[in-house]
Amino acid sequence: MIAQTPTPPYYAVIFTSLRTEVDDGYEEMAEKMIALAAKQEGFLGVESARNDLGITVSYWKDLQSIKNWKEHYEHTLAREKGRKEWYKSFKTRIALVERDYEYEKPETLKKINHL
């Protein structure tokens, strides 16, 4: 699902990863982290795609919200487990979103409005 973000500016944290073969609770932890992040002040939304290359983009109101999430105790524990077991490599990028726009097919909007 595409995150519904506010009018820019806001921040995007882009987490790109390559996984090891170790699964040991990865999916459960990923879902737990998304649910926990959603409860944090300043959280605006998240989008994720996991295949050979995993990409998760979370959206935040400001840099302080991102810092608070990075320092969250449970998130710190998950990161440590990721480094030890789940990831061959990863990269985190933080970007200021200055502009966004969207497109949706008209028949998609009709379906949504009739629900």
MDTraj code that builds the backbone (N, CA, C; nanometers):
import mdtraj as md
import numpy as np

residues = "MET ILE ALA GLN THR PRO THR PRO PRO TYR TYR ALA VAL ILE PHE THR SER LEU ARG THR GLU VAL ASP ASP GLY TYR GLU GLU MET ALA GLU LYS MET ILE ALA LEU ALA ALA LYS GLN GLU GLY PHE LEU GLY VAL GLU SER ALA ARG ASN ASP LEU GLY ILE THR VAL SER TYR TRP LYS ASP LEU GLN SER ILE LYS ASN TRP LYS GLU HIS TYR GLU HIS THR LEU ALA ARG GLU LYS GLY ARG LYS GLU TRP TYR LYS SER PHE LYS THR ARG ILE ALA LEU VAL GLU ARG ASP TYR GLU TYR GLU LYS PRO GLU THR LEU LYS LYS ILE ASN HIS LEU".split()
xyz = np.array([
    [0.0842, -0.1181, 0.0000],
    [0.0000, 0.0000, 0.0000],
    [0.0889, 0.1247, 0.0000],
    [0.0463, 0.2255, -0.0713],
    [0.1218, 0.3509, -0.0789],
    [0.0841, 0.4386, 0.0406],
    [0.1846, 0.4869, 0.1117],
    [0.1615, 0.5713, 0.2285],
    [0.0976, 0.7038, 0.1868],
    [0.0026, 0.7485, 0.2642],
    [-0.0611, 0.8780, 0.2429],
    [0.0105, 0.9812, 0.3296],
    [0.1007, 1.0532, 0.2690],
    [0.1832, 1.1499, 0.3403],
    [0.1243, 1.2903, 0.3282],
    [0.1619, 1.3790, 0.4208],
    [0.1119, 1.5165, 0.4145],
    [0.1829, 1.5962, 0.3050],
    [0.1415, 1.7182, 0.2899],
    [0.2089, 1.8091, 0.1973],
    [0.3531, 1.8291, 0.2442],
    [0.4507, 1.8182, 0.1524],
    [0.5904, 1.8384, 0.1916],
    [0.6131, 1.9791, 0.2456],
    [0.7203, 1.9988, 0.3195],
    [0.8328, 1.9086, 0.3393],
    [0.8106, 1.8103, 0.4544],
    [0.8733, 1.6939, 0.4415],
    [0.8838, 1.5920, 0.5450],
    [1.0053, 1.5081, 0.5090],
    [1.0384, 1.4113, 0.5911],
    [1.1595, 1.3328, 0.5692],
    [1.1269, 1.1877, 0.5339],
    [1.2147, 1.1271, 0.4558],
    [1.2067, 0.9859, 0.4220],
    [1.3332, 0.9174, 0.4713],
    [1.3155, 0.8055, 0.5396],
    [1.4273, 0.7199, 0.5779],
    [1.4188, 0.5981, 0.4874],
    [1.5209, 0.5799, 0.4049],
    [1.5228, 0.4724, 0.3056],
    [1.6207, 0.3663, 0.3542],
    [1.5675, 0.2493, 0.3858],
    [1.6482, 0.1385, 0.4368],
    [1.6517, 0.0302, 0.3293],
    [1.7702, 0.0061, 0.2742],
    [1.7899, -0.0923, 0.1681],
    [1.8779, -0.2032, 0.2238],
    [1.8375, -0.3306, 0.1986],
    [1.9113, -0.4401, 0.2609],
    [1.9219, -0.5631, 0.1717],
    [2.0280, -0.6383, 0.1989],
    [2.0458, -0.7719, 0.1420],
    [2.0449, -0.8688, 0.2592],
    [1.9600, -0.9707, 0.2507],
    [1.9404, -1.0648, 0.3612],
    [2.0358, -1.1826, 0.3554],
    [2.0590, -1.2411, 0.4726],
    [2.1264, -1.3700, 0.4814],
    [2.0197, -1.4775, 0.4607],
    [2.0582, -1.6032, 0.4719],
    [1.9607, -1.7128, 0.4620],
    [1.8886, -1.7358, 0.5947],
    [1.9351, -1.6750, 0.7014],
    [1.8751, -1.6922, 0.8341],
    [1.7408, -1.6207, 0.8381],
    [1.6369, -1.6950, 0.8773],
    [1.5030, -1.6359, 0.8848],
    [1.4614, -1.6098, 1.0292],
    [1.4866, -1.7011, 1.1172],
    [1.4660, -1.6943, 1.2613],
    [1.3901, -1.5716, 1.3135],
    [1.2607, -1.5624, 1.2803],
    [1.1766, -1.4563, 1.3332],
    [1.1837, -1.3237, 1.2608],
    [1.2460, -1.3203, 1.1441],
    [1.2637, -1.1929, 1.0723],
    [1.1300, -1.1269, 1.0380],
    [1.0399, -1.2013, 0.9744],
    [0.9112, -1.1420, 0.9319],
    [0.8331, -1.0885, 1.0508],
    [0.8316, -1.1644, 1.1589],
    [0.7599, -1.1208, 1.2788],
    [0.8201, -0.9922, 1.3346],
    [0.9541, -0.9856, 1.3359],
    [1.0204, -0.8654, 1.3866],
    [0.9960, -0.7467, 1.2947],
    [0.9995, -0.7690, 1.1642],
    [0.9747, -0.6597, 1.0690],
    [0.8349, -0.6018, 1.0905],
    [0.7358, -0.6887, 1.1059],
    [0.5985, -0.6415, 1.1299],
    [0.5874, -0.5697, 1.2648],
    [0.6553, -0.6223, 1.3657],
    [0.6532, -0.5588, 1.4975],
    [0.7150, -0.4188, 1.4908],
    [0.8248, -0.4037, 1.4170],
    [0.8905, -0.2736, 1.4060],
    [0.8021, -0.1735, 1.3317],
    [0.7326, -0.2180, 1.2289],
    [0.6412, -0.1277, 1.1566],
    [0.5290, -0.0820, 1.2496],
    [0.4717, -0.1761, 1.3242],
    [0.3640, -0.1410, 1.4176],
    [0.4147, -0.0466, 1.5265],
    [0.5345, -0.0708, 1.5759],
    [0.5923, 0.0142, 1.6803],
    [0.6257, 0.1531, 1.6253],
    [0.6835, 0.1577, 1.5062],
    [0.7158, 0.2870, 1.4447],
    [0.5898, 0.3708, 1.4267],
    [0.4808, 0.3060, 1.3876],
    [0.3542, 0.3762, 1.3639],
    [0.3019, 0.4458, 1.4899],
    [0.3465, 0.4022, 1.6058],
    [0.3034, 0.4619, 1.7327],
    [0.3926, 0.5780, 1.7767],
    [0.5015, 0.6010, 1.7043],
    [0.5973, 0.7037, 1.7448],
    [0.5524, 0.8422, 1.6977],
    [0.5782, 0.9405, 1.7829],
    [0.5472, 1.0783, 1.7458],
    [0.6279, 1.1173, 1.6219],
    [0.5610, 1.1778, 1.5254],
    [0.6268, 1.2225, 1.4043],
    [0.6235, 1.1226, 1.2903],
    [0.5765, 1.0007, 1.3153],
    [0.5671, 0.8991, 1.2102],
    [0.4545, 0.9353, 1.1147],
    [0.4811, 0.9254, 0.9833],
    [0.3815, 0.9632, 0.8829],
    [0.3358, 0.8469, 0.7958],
    [0.4150, 0.7412, 0.7859],
    [0.3760, 0.6273, 0.7024],
    [0.4967, 0.5434, 0.6655],
    [0.4693, 0.4308, 0.5988],
    [0.5761, 0.3393, 0.5595],
    [0.5356, 0.2629, 0.4338],
    [0.6347, 0.2296, 0.3533],
    [0.6176, 0.1452, 0.2353],
    [0.7323, 0.0458, 0.2353],
    [0.7042, -0.0787, 0.1976],
    [0.8082, -0.1799, 0.2035],
    [0.7911, -0.2810, 0.0914],
    [0.9033, -0.3235, 0.0357],
    [0.9057, -0.4296, -0.0644],
    [1.0244, -0.5184, -0.0319],
    [0.9976, -0.6471, -0.0181],
    [1.1053, -0.7404, 0.0166],
    [1.1123, -0.8518, -0.0856],
    [1.2222, -0.8543, -0.1576],
    [1.2546, -0.9623, -0.2503],
    [1.4024, -0.9928, -0.2287],
    [1.4789, -1.0082, -0.3359],
    [1.6234, -1.0256, -0.3203],
    [1.6843, -0.9013, -0.2549],
    [1.6319, -0.7874, -0.2935],
    [1.6716, -0.6597, -0.2347],
    [1.5518, -0.6074, -0.1558],
    [1.5714, -0.5812, -0.0281],
    [1.4634, -0.5270, 0.0533],
    [1.4738, -0.3761, 0.0604],
    [1.3601, -0.3094, 0.0431],
    [1.3575, -0.1641, 0.0545],
    [1.2388, -0.1258, 0.1418],
    [1.2672, -0.0532, 0.2486],
    [1.1625, 0.0010, 0.3344],
    [1.1845, 0.1509, 0.3435],
    [1.0795, 0.2261, 0.3151],
    [1.0854, 0.3717, 0.3251],
    [0.9855, 0.4137, 0.4322],
    [1.0353, 0.4780, 0.5354],
    [0.9455, 0.5328, 0.6366],
    [0.9494, 0.6844, 0.6263],
    [0.8363, 0.7463, 0.6566],
    [0.8223, 0.8916, 0.6424],
    [0.8024, 0.9528, 0.7804],
    [0.8695, 1.0654, 0.8012],
    [0.8724, 1.1294, 0.9326],
    [0.8558, 1.2799, 0.9208],
    [0.7978, 1.3368, 1.0256],
    [0.7726, 1.4806, 1.0312],
    [0.9013, 1.5618, 1.0337],
    [1.0017, 1.5154, 1.1094],
    [1.1237, 1.5936, 1.1261],
    [1.2411, 1.5045, 1.1665],
    [1.3598, 1.5627, 1.1695],
    [1.4808, 1.4869, 1.2031],
    [1.4803, 1.4382, 1.3479],
    [1.4210, 1.5136, 1.4378],
    [1.4150, 1.4710, 1.5784],
    [1.3316, 1.3439, 1.5924],
    [1.2229, 1.3332, 1.5187],
    [1.1402, 1.2116, 1.5221],
    [1.2199, 1.0909, 1.4736],
    [1.3000, 1.1112, 1.3702],
    [1.3850, 1.0031, 1.3176],
    [1.4880, 0.9621, 1.4223],
    [1.5495, 1.0591, 1.4870],
    [1.6492, 1.0309, 1.5911],
    [1.5861, 0.9546, 1.7066],
    [1.4668, 0.9969, 1.7477],
    [1.3979, 0.9288, 1.8574],
    [1.3686, 0.7837, 1.8205],
    [1.3282, 0.7590, 1.6966],
    [1.3005, 0.6222, 1.6521],
    [1.4298, 0.5407, 1.6503],
    [1.5365, 0.5975, 1.6012],
    [1.6645, 0.5257, 1.5975],
    [1.7081, 0.4858, 1.7377],
    [1.6823, 0.5708, 1.8356],
    [1.7254, 0.5452, 1.9729],
    [1.6249, 0.4638, 2.0541],
    [1.5094, 0.4309, 1.9966],
    [1.4082, 0.3524, 2.0685],
    [1.4675, 0.2169, 2.1072],
    [1.4460, 0.1768, 2.2316],
    [1.5075, 0.0546, 2.2858],
    [1.4788, -0.0700, 2.2011],
    [1.3526, -0.0964, 2.1704],
    [1.3180, -0.2172, 2.0947],
    [1.3735, -0.2118, 1.9515],
    [1.3749, -0.0939, 1.8930],
    [1.4321, -0.0786, 1.7592],
    [1.5829, -0.1051, 1.7630],
    [1.6481, -0.0614, 1.8678],
    [1.7913, -0.0865, 1.8845],
    [1.8190, -0.2361, 1.8943],
    [1.7389, -0.3086, 1.9707],
    [1.7556, -0.4540, 1.9821],
    [1.7352, -0.5226, 1.8471],
    [1.6356, -0.4797, 1.7720],
    [1.6097, -0.5377, 1.6391],
    [1.7264, -0.5105, 1.5450],
    [1.7811, -0.3897, 1.5493],
    [1.8971, -0.3568, 1.4648],
    [2.0165, -0.4457, 1.4968],
    [2.0407, -0.4681, 1.6265],
    [2.1522, -0.5535, 1.6676],
    [2.1338, -0.6959, 1.6164],
    [2.0118, -0.7488, 1.6274],
    [1.9849, -0.8837, 1.5771],
    [2.0009, -0.8866, 1.4249],
    [1.9580, -0.7814, 1.3573],
    [1.9738, -0.7727, 1.2124],
    [2.1196, -0.7780, 1.1713],
    [2.2037, -0.7064, 1.2422],
    [2.3478, -0.7071, 1.2107],
    [2.4090, -0.8449, 1.2341],
    [2.3663, -0.9120, 1.3403],
    [2.4240, -1.0419, 1.3747],
    [2.3715, -1.1551, 1.2864],
    [2.2416, -1.1492, 1.2480],
    [2.1805, -1.2660, 1.1859],
    [2.1172, -1.2427, 1.0480],
    [2.0435, -1.1345, 1.0301],
    [1.9544, -1.1239, 0.9151],
    [2.0121, -1.0554, 0.7925],
    [2.1095, -0.9672, 0.8087],
    [2.1560, -0.8869, 0.6962],
    [2.2992, -0.9175, 0.6555],
    [2.3188, -0.9350, 0.5256],
    [2.4537, -0.9396, 0.4687],
    [2.5074, -0.7973, 0.4651],
    [2.4192, -0.7050, 0.4251],
    [2.4550, -0.5635, 0.4212],
    [2.3275, -0.4804, 0.4195],
    [2.3420, -0.3565, 0.4601],
    [2.2294, -0.2623, 0.4490],
    [2.2837, -0.1210, 0.4419],
    [2.1980, -0.0331, 0.3945],
    [2.2316, 0.1090, 0.3876],
    [2.1070, 0.1875, 0.4267],
    [2.1269, 0.2911, 0.5058],
    [2.0174, 0.3800, 0.5458],
    [2.0470, 0.5182, 0.4913],
    [1.9462, 0.5757, 0.4274],
    [1.9589, 0.7115, 0.3739],
    [1.8444, 0.7949, 0.4322],
    [1.8743, 0.9190, 0.4632],
    [1.7714, 1.0109, 0.5128],
    [1.7637, 1.1264, 0.4140],
    [1.6428, 1.1512, 0.3648],
    [1.6246, 1.2531, 0.2611],
    [1.5091, 1.3462, 0.2974],
    [1.5243, 1.4709, 0.2625],
    [1.4168, 1.5673, 0.2767],
    [1.3290, 1.5587, 0.1517],
    [1.2011, 1.5327, 0.1716],
    [1.1067, 1.5303, 0.0596],
    [1.0550, 1.6727, 0.0426],
    [1.0852, 1.7301, -0.0709],
    [1.0450, 1.8680, -0.0983],
    [0.9221, 1.8749, -0.1877],
    [0.8960, 1.7657, -0.2590],
    [0.7838, 1.7647, -0.3528],
    [0.7364, 1.6221, -0.3673],
    [0.6059, 1.6027, -0.3782],
    [0.5525, 1.4730, -0.4158],
    [0.4282, 1.4932, -0.5023],
    [0.3967, 1.3958, -0.5799],
    [0.2756, 1.3974, -0.6625],
    [0.2345, 1.2535, -0.6840],
    [0.1118, 1.2340, -0.7289],
    [0.0614, 1.0980, -0.7440],
    [-0.0301, 1.0849, -0.8642],
    [-0.0540, 0.9623, -0.9002],
    [-0.1451, 0.9276, -1.0091],
    [-0.2242, 0.8057, -0.9664],
    [-0.3509, 0.8039, -1.0009],
    [-0.4335, 0.6877, -0.9763],
    [-0.5334, 0.6760, -1.0895],
    [-0.5455, 0.5562, -1.1457],
    [-0.6393, 0.5333, -1.2555],
    [-0.7804, 0.5686, -1.2104],
    [-0.8591, 0.6318, -1.2963],
    [-0.9951, 0.6710, -1.2594],
    [-1.0813, 0.5538, -1.2111],
    [-1.0683, 0.4351, -1.2727],
    [-1.1508, 0.3216, -1.2286],
    [-1.1127, 0.2757, -1.0884],
    [-0.9891, 0.2991, -1.0462],
    [-0.9479, 0.2666, -0.9101],
    [-1.0200, 0.3586, -0.8125],
    [-1.0287, 0.4855, -0.8470],
    [-1.0992, 0.5805, -0.7600],
    [-1.2470, 0.5459, -0.7493],
    [-1.3094, 0.5047, -0.8601],
    [-1.4505, 0.4656, -0.8575],
    [-1.4720, 0.3483, -0.7613],
    [-1.3835, 0.2479, -0.7686],
    [-1.3946, 0.1322, -0.6802],
    [-1.3824, 0.1734, -0.5354],
    [-1.2891, 0.2608, -0.5051],
    [-1.2696, 0.3073, -0.3686],
    [-1.3927, 0.3842, -0.3197],
    [-1.4489, 0.4695, -0.4034],
    [-1.5643, 0.5514, -0.3630],
    [-1.6900, 0.4688, -0.3439],
    [-1.6970, 0.3507, -0.4041],
    [-1.8168, 0.2651, -0.3894],
    [-1.8069, 0.1697, -0.2730],
    [-1.6970, 0.1665, -0.2023],
    [-1.6817, 0.0739, -0.0883],
    [-1.7612, 0.1169, 0.0307],
])
top = md.Topology()
chain = top.add_chain()
for i, resn in enumerate(residues, 1):
    res = top.add_residue(resn, chain, resSeq=i)
    for name in ("N", "CA", "C"):
        top.add_atom(name, md.element.get_by_symbol(name[0]), res)
traj = md.Trajectory(xyz[None], top)
